[in-house]
Amino acid sequence: MEAVSISALSLNNQSGYVTMSDFTAESAKIKSLSGDIKITDASCTDSNINTESAYVTMKNTVIGKTAVSTDSGEVNISNINSYDSLSVETGSGDISLSHETMPDNLSCHISSGSDDVTVQLKNAEFSTDTDGCKDGSIGKGENSLSIMSNSGTVIVK
């Protein structure tokens, strides 16, 4: 799917790759049993992405409120700008998040059951700072970031 502007998107996929680029949606619900999802150069106010076994990739995407969850698979979100709320969960799989512009108003909870969490956020102050969990904030903490992996490496920068 390319160059589309819609109010609501609902996509259910059993298996096979889902690739979407250059689209705008007010809301999006994307579900895939076992097919990778790739979203690039998009904008979505409210989105929910759910997979059982797949890789999820988002690049150069503007989001408002977004939830990404996968039972087994990696999540890679890169060159992301500001967001109101971002939640990413994996049962088994690595999570990588990179910001194009560093957030200046964020509360965060980032954890991994594998005790392998790396966070490189400018001006972040952590109330919990262990190998497996980072809880903290930047500025007033009005926007939220929640990242949890039961078994996987988590990198946020």
Rosetta blueprint (number, residue, H / E / L):
1 M L
2 E E
3 A E
4 V E
5 S E
6 I E
7 S E
8 A E
9 L E
10 S E
11 L E
12 N E
13 N E
14 Q E
15 S E
16 G L
17 Y L
18 V E
19 T E
20 M E
21 S E
22 D E
23 F E
24 T E
25 A E
26 E E
27 S E
28 A E
29 K E
30 I E
31 K E
32 S E
33 L E
34 S E
35 G L
36 D L
37 I E
38 K E
39 I E
40 T E
41 D L
42 A L
43 S E
44 C E
45 T E
46 D E
47 S E
48 N E
49 I E
50 N E
51 T E
52 E E
53 S E
54 A L
55 Y L
56 V E
57 T E
58 M E
59 K E
60 N L
61 T L
62 V E
63 I E
64 G E
65 K E
66 T E
67 A E
68 V E
69 S E
70 T E
71 D E
72 S E
73 G L
74 E L
75 V E
76 N E
77 I E
78 S E
79 N E
80 I E
81 N L
82 S L
83 Y L
84 D L
85 S E
86 L E
87 S E
88 V E
89 E E
90 T E
91 G E
92 S E
93 G L
94 D L
95 I E
96 S E
97 L E
98 S E
99 H E
100 E L
101 T L
102 M L
103 P L
104 D L
105 N L
106 L E
107 S E
108 C E
109 H E
110 I E
111 S E
112 S E
113 G L
114 S L
115 D L
116 D L
117 V E
118 T E
119 V E
120 Q L
121 L L
122 K L
123 N L
124 A L
125 E E
126 F E
127 S E
128 T E
129 D E
130 T L
131 D L
132 G L
133 C E
134 K E
135 D E
136 G E
137 S E
138 I E
139 G L
140 K L
141 G L
142 E L
143 N E
144 S E
145 L E
146 S E
147 I E
148 M E
149 S E
150 N E
151 S E
152 G L
153 T L
154 V E
155 I E
156 V E
157 K L
